[in-house]
Amino acid sequence: MREADLTRHLSNDKEAEENPDTASKVAKDLKGIKPLVFGADDDYQLLQALNVLKGLPVDHKPLTAQASIEPAKPGK
């Protein structure tokens, strides 16, 4: 059930007037996205969850980027 299906739902007519072809733009953007498949062979999180349930060691994925925290500099 969506909010739009309910009686007295909120609506925004201004946005529809400004962008009448938004749906076609969104459809073009979504065309190249790979669909989500649950339980696929490359589902890392699922495989690690199964390892936990089986009592096997869990592999930790290396972090791709680490944030560096610098101490705050006092103002002049």
Z-matrix of the N, CA and C atoms (Angstrom, degrees):
N
C 1 1.438
C 2 1.530 1 107.90
N 3 1.301 2 115.96 1 138.43
C 4 1.455 3 122.09 2 -179.98
C 5 1.519 4 109.76 3 -114.47
N 6 1.310 5 115.86 4 162.22
C 7 1.457 6 119.98 5 178.41
C 8 1.527 7 110.82 6 -62.39
N 9 1.330 8 116.64 7 -36.55
C 10 1.462 9 120.65 8 -178.37
C 11 1.529 10 111.65 9 -64.29
N 12 1.313 11 118.07 10 -21.24
C 13 1.457 12 121.67 11 179.92
C 14 1.535 13 112.29 12 -80.21
N 15 1.319 14 117.17 13 -16.86
C 16 1.456 15 120.98 14 -176.80
C 17 1.527 16 110.93 15 -83.00
N 18 1.342 17 115.60 16 154.51
C 19 1.459 18 118.90 17 175.41
C 20 1.516 19 108.65 18 -73.82
N 21 1.306 20 117.18 19 148.53
C 22 1.455 21 124.69 20 -179.29
C 23 1.532 22 111.84 21 59.51
N 24 1.318 23 117.06 22 35.43
C 25 1.465 24 120.26 23 178.13
C 26 1.519 25 110.77 24 -75.73
N 27 1.312 26 115.92 25 158.71
C 28 1.453 27 121.21 26 178.86
C 29 1.520 28 109.30 27 -74.94
N 30 1.324 29 115.16 28 144.27
C 31 1.455 30 118.78 29 177.38
C 32 1.518 31 108.99 30 -139.30
N 33 1.322 32 115.80 31 156.91
C 34 1.451 33 121.80 32 -179.97
C 35 1.523 34 107.03 33 -132.56
N 36 1.320 35 116.81 34 94.52
C 37 1.457 36 121.51 35 -178.15
C 38 1.525 37 111.86 36 -75.07
N 39 1.310 38 117.89 37 -25.09
C 40 1.462 39 121.66 38 -177.78
C 41 1.525 40 110.99 39 -64.35
N 42 1.308 41 117.40 40 -41.61
C 43 1.464 42 120.97 41 -179.37
C 44 1.531 43 111.09 42 -64.10
N 45 1.304 44 117.88 43 -39.42
C 46 1.462 45 121.34 44 179.10
C 47 1.521 46 111.17 45 -66.51
N 48 1.321 47 117.17 46 -34.27
C 49 1.457 48 120.08 47 179.67
C 50 1.530 49 111.53 48 -71.28
N 51 1.329 50 117.36 49 -37.05
C 52 1.461 51 121.43 50 -177.91
C 53 1.528 52 112.41 51 -73.38
N 54 1.314 53 117.77 52 -36.93
C 55 1.462 54 122.31 53 -175.93
C 56 1.524 55 111.09 54 -125.93
N 57 1.320 56 118.50 55 78.28
C 58 1.462 57 118.69 56 -177.46
C 59 1.538 58 113.36 57 -71.05
N 60 1.324 59 117.90 58 -24.16
C 61 1.465 60 119.28 59 -177.34
C 62 1.534 61 111.78 60 -107.41
N 63 1.323 62 116.90 61 29.83
C 64 1.460 63 121.11 62 179.75
C 65 1.524 64 111.21 63 -63.20
N 66 1.310 65 117.63 64 -38.73
C 67 1.462 66 120.98 65 -178.86
C 68 1.526 67 111.04 66 -61.80
N 69 1.315 68 117.54 67 -39.21
C 70 1.462 69 119.46 68 179.87
C 71 1.519 70 110.88 69 -70.22
N 72 1.342 71 117.86 70 -35.22
C 73 1.463 72 120.57 71 176.97
C 74 1.518 73 110.78 72 -66.59
N 75 1.319 74 116.70 73 -42.72
C 76 1.459 75 121.06 74 179.47
C 77 1.521 76 110.34 75 -63.97
N 78 1.321 77 117.29 76 -40.95
C 79 1.460 78 120.98 77 179.27
C 80 1.525 79 110.86 78 -62.55
N 81 1.314 80 117.41 79 -38.88
C 82 1.465 81 120.57 80 178.27
C 83 1.514 82 110.84 81 -67.52
N 84 1.335 83 117.60 82 -39.43
C 85 1.457 84 121.67 83 179.32
C 86 1.524 85 111.68 84 -66.32
N 87 1.320 86 117.11 85 -37.29
C 88 1.455 87 121.13 86 -177.22
C 89 1.525 88 113.47 87 -80.93
N 90 1.319 89 117.24 88 -9.81
C 91 1.453 90 120.69 89 -175.14
C 92 1.526 91 112.36 90 -63.40
N 93 1.323 92 118.40 91 -37.32
C 94 1.456 93 121.49 92 -176.28
C 95 1.517 94 114.66 93 -88.62
N 96 1.337 95 118.97 94 -1.02
C 97 1.456 96 121.69 95 -176.74
C 98 1.529 97 110.14 96 -82.39
N 99 1.330 98 115.15 97 133.36
C 100 1.460 99 121.76 98 178.49
C 101 1.531 100 109.19 99 -71.21
N 102 1.332 101 119.26 100 130.70
C 103 1.464 102 120.69 101 -179.24
C 104 1.530 103 111.38 102 -67.99
N 105 1.309 104 116.20 103 150.12
C 106 1.451 105 122.51 104 179.92
C 107 1.522 106 109.27 105 -78.83
N 108 1.336 107 115.75 106 126.12
C 109 1.459 108 121.20 107 179.48
C 110 1.523 109 107.45 108 -119.18
N 111 1.322 110 116.59 109 116.39
C 112 1.455 111 120.75 110 179.32
C 113 1.522 112 109.70 111 -76.82
N 114 1.313 113 115.37 112 133.61
C 115 1.452 114 120.37 113 177.87
C 116 1.511 115 113.79 114 80.71
N 117 1.325 116 117.77 115 18.97
C 118 1.463 117 121.02 116 178.55
C 119 1.529 118 109.33 117 -71.25
N 120 1.322 119 116.41 118 163.51
C 121 1.459 120 121.25 119 -178.60
C 122 1.524 121 112.20 120 -65.39
N 123 1.322 122 118.16 121 -24.68
C 124 1.461 123 121.10 122 -178.76
C 125 1.532 124 112.64 123 -98.45
N 126 1.319 125 118.03 124 16.79
C 127 1.464 126 122.45 125 179.17
C 128 1.532 127 108.33 126 -83.29
N 129 1.331 128 115.31 127 89.72
C 130 1.464 129 121.97 128 -174.10
C 131 1.528 130 111.55 129 -61.33
N 132 1.310 131 116.96 130 -44.67
C 133 1.460 132 120.60 131 -176.70
C 134 1.530 133 111.20 132 -63.64
N 135 1.317 134 117.73 133 -40.83
C 136 1.457 135 121.18 134 178.85
C 137 1.527 136 110.79 135 -65.61
N 138 1.322 137 116.61 136 -43.10
C 139 1.470 138 119.82 137 -179.87
C 140 1.524 139 111.12 138 -62.47
N 141 1.329 140 117.77 139 -39.62
C 142 1.453 141 120.21 140 179.30
C 143 1.528 142 111.29 141 -70.69
N 144 1.323 143 117.25 142 -35.01
C 145 1.463 144 120.49 143 176.38
C 146 1.525 145 110.47 144 -64.69
N 147 1.317 146 116.73 145 -39.25
C 148 1.470 147 119.84 146 177.04
C 149 1.524 148 110.85 147 -66.32
N 150 1.332 149 117.27 148 -36.07
C 151 1.463 150 120.25 149 176.67
C 152 1.522 151 110.93 150 -62.86
N 153 1.332 152 117.83 151 -38.43
C 154 1.465 153 121.27 152 177.82
C 155 1.523 154 109.42 153 -63.43
N 156 1.320 155 117.21 154 -45.04
C 157 1.464 156 120.69 155 -178.45
C 158 1.520 157 111.95 156 -66.18
N 159 1.340 158 116.93 157 -32.90
C 160 1.460 159 121.35 158 179.23
C 161 1.523 160 112.63 159 -81.24
N 162 1.332 161 116.71 160 -11.21
C 163 1.456 162 120.54 161 -178.34
C 164 1.514 163 112.58 162 82.95
N 165 1.318 164 117.48 163 16.22
C 166 1.461 165 121.95 164 178.50
C 167 1.527 166 109.45 165 -87.24
N 168 1.336 167 116.70 166 159.50
C 169 1.470 168 117.93 167 177.61
C 170 1.533 169 111.40 168 -66.04
N 171 1.313 170 114.83 169 145.23
C 172 1.458 171 121.29 170 -179.09
C 173 1.516 172 108.39 171 -95.59
N 174 1.332 173 116.78 172 129.90
C 175 1.455 174 122.13 173 176.45
C 176 1.513 175 108.47 174 -82.91
N 177 1.326 176 115.75 175 135.93
C 178 1.457 177 120.11 176 176.98
C 179 1.509 178 108.22 177 -101.13
N 180 1.310 179 115.46 178 124.27
C 181 1.452 180 121.04 179 178.49
C 182 1.524 181 109.00 180 -70.25
N 183 1.319 182 118.20 181 134.80
C 184 1.464 183 118.42 182 178.08
C 185 1.526 184 110.30 183 -66.68
N 186 1.318 185 115.89 184 144.35
C 187 1.459 186 120.36 185 179.67
C 188 1.518 187 109.53 186 -69.16
N 189 1.315 188 116.49 187 136.79
C 190 1.459 189 120.15 188 -179.25
C 191 1.515 190 111.47 189 -81.82
N 192 1.309 191 117.70 190 -32.51
C 193 1.458 192 120.83 191 179.07
C 194 1.521 193 108.26 192 -145.23
N 195 1.308 194 115.73 193 138.92
C 196 1.451 195 119.98 194 178.44
C 197 1.513 196 108.57 195 -116.48
N 198 1.289 197 115.36 196 135.42
C 199 1.453 198 120.19 197 177.97
C 200 1.519 199 109.14 198 -82.04
N 201 1.302 200 115.73 199 134.23
C 202 1.460 201 118.88 200 177.20
C 203 1.526 202 108.23 201 -97.97
N 204 1.313 203 114.56 202 133.31
C 205 1.448 204 120.49 203 -179.67
C 206 1.519 205 107.80 204 -106.34
N 207 1.317 206 115.32 205 118.63
C 208 1.461 207 120.47 206 179.65
C 209 1.523 208 108.75 207 -104.56
N 210 1.334 209 116.70 208 144.54
C 211 1.466 210 118.35 209 178.63
C 212 1.527 211 110.18 210 -66.20
N 213 1.305 212 115.09 211 148.94
C 214 1.466 213 120.36 212 -179.68
C 215 1.517 214 109.67 213 -67.62
N 216 1.330 215 115.64 214 136.82
C 217 1.460 216 121.13 215 179.14
C 218 1.522 217 108.78 216 -93.16
N 219 1.335 218 116.06 217 132.98
C 220 1.467 219 117.29 218 179.23
C 221 1.513 220 110.96 219 -68.39
N 222 1.309 221 116.23 220 142.82
C 223 1.473 222 121.78 221 -179.73
C 224 1.528 223 111.15 222 -71.38
N 225 1.306 224 116.04 223 153.75
C 226 1.471 225 120.39 224 -179.07
C 227 1.494 226 110.94 225 -88.22
